[in-house]
Amino acid sequence: MNILFFLRPKNEVAYLYNDYSLRQTLEKMEYYKYSAIPIIDKKGCYVGTLTEGDLLRYIKDTLQLDLQKAEHIPLREVPRRWYNDPVNVNCDMEDLLMTSMNQNFVPVIDDDQTFIGIITRRDIIQYFYNLYTKCSEDAKK
């Protein structure tokens, strides 16, 4: 099974550019109701993942929340505690499964490190559940 079967392509996924302002970031995460979101650079390369917790810690430690100030703070200044490991588009199912064990989604990159989309842990679990169910039904026959 090729992992492209699960891929939610970049044009169907919300993401942030690393030069977005803190305000743009907050507004985009609120709009999409994401608790974690991929970050890419202007070349399209995957940079990391930002979580709500990263934002809350940054705001608590550095700001008395002022949306006017937030317009001038680039996202790249917000420290992140977690890095969602990406997988290469040509990886096998075992690598995808192992990577998804500790992440809600897995960023997918090509050979040039360009972000091409995500695969959600839910989609992976659903695939293996369906496979298990089919094998169980076949075993009963």
C-alpha positions in Angstrom: 0.0 0.0 0.0 1.4 3.4 -1.0 1.0 6.2 1.6 -0.4 8.5 -1.1 -3.7 6.7 -0.6 -4.0 8.6 2.8 -2.5 11.9 1.7 -4.4 15.1 2.3 -2.7 17.3 -0.3 -1.2 20.7 0.6 -4.0 22.5 -1.2 -6.6 20.9 1.1 -4.7 21.5 4.4 -4.3 24.6 6.4 -0.7 25.5 7.2 1.4 28.5 8.2 4.3 30.2 6.7 7.1 30.8 9.2 7.1 34.6 8.5 3.4 34.9 9.4 2.8 37.3 12.3 1.6 36.0 15.6 -1.8 37.6 15.0 -2.1 35.9 11.6 -1.2 32.6 13.2 -3.8 33.0 16.0 -6.5 34.0 13.5 -5.8 31.1 11.2 -5.7 28.5 14.0 -8.9 29.9 15.4 -10.6 29.8 12.0 -9.7 26.2 11.2 -10.1 25.1 14.9 -6.7 23.4 14.8 -4.8 22.6 17.9 -1.6 21.9 15.9 -0.7 23.1 12.4 2.3 22.5 10.0 4.7 25.4 9.3 6.5 25.8 6.0 8.9 28.4 4.6 8.4 30.4 1.5 10.2 27.7 -0.6 7.5 25.3 0.6 9.8 23.3 2.8 8.4 21.8 6.0 9.8 23.7 9.1 7.9 22.2 11.9 4.5 22.1 13.7 3.0 24.7 16.0 0.7 23.8 18.8 -1.8 25.8 20.9 0.5 25.1 23.8 3.4 26.7 22.1 1.4 29.8 21.5 0.1 29.9 25.1 3.6 29.6 26.6 5.0 32.3 24.3 2.1 34.7 25.1 2.4 34.0 28.8 6.1 34.4 28.9 6.6 37.4 26.6 3.4 39.4 26.1 0.5 41.0 27.9 -1.7 40.0 25.0 -2.1 42.9 22.7 -3.2 42.1 19.1 -1.5 45.3 17.9 1.9 44.0 19.1 1.1 40.5 17.8 1.0 41.9 14.3 4.7 42.6 14.5 5.9 39.3 16.0 7.0 36.7 13.3 6.0 33.1 13.9 9.6 32.0 13.7 10.2 33.7 17.1 7.7 31.4 18.8 9.6 28.5 20.4 8.1 25.1 19.8 8.3 22.2 22.2 7.4 19.5 19.8 8.5 18.6 16.2 6.1 16.5 14.2 8.5 14.3 12.2 7.7 14.3 8.5 7.8 11.2 6.3 9.0 11.1 2.7 6.3 10.5 0.2 8.0 7.2 -0.7 8.1 5.7 2.8 6.5 2.4 3.6 3.4 1.8 5.7 5.5 0.6 8.7 7.4 3.9 8.8 4.2 5.8 8.5 2.5 3.8 11.3 5.5 4.2 13.6 5.8 7.9 13.0 2.1 8.4 13.6 2.2 6.7 17.0 3.2 10.0 18.8 1.6 12.6 16.4 -2.0 13.6 15.5 -0.9 14.0 11.9 2.2 13.2 9.9 3.6 15.8 7.5 4.5 14.4 4.1 7.5 15.8 2.2 9.1 15.0 -1.1 12.8 14.4 -1.8 13.5 18.2 -1.8 11.9 18.6 1.7 8.9 20.3 0.1 5.7 20.0 2.1 3.1 18.2 0.0 0.4 17.4 2.6 -0.5 15.5 5.8 -1.8 12.1 6.8 -3.9 12.0 9.9 -3.5 9.4 12.6 -7.3 8.8 12.3 -7.0 7.8 8.6 -4.2 5.4 9.4 -6.1 3.8 12.3 -9.2 3.5 10.1 -7.1 1.7 7.4 -5.7 -0.8 9.9 -9.1 -1.3 11.5 -10.7 -2.1 8.1 -7.8 -4.4 7.3 -8.2 -6.2 10.7 -12.0 -6.5 10.2 -11.5 -8.0 6.7 -9.0 -10.5 8.0 -11.3 -11.5 10.9 -14.2 -12.0 8.5 -11.9 -14.1 6.1 -10.8 -16.2 9.1 -14.4 -17.1 10.0 -15.1 -18.4 6.5 
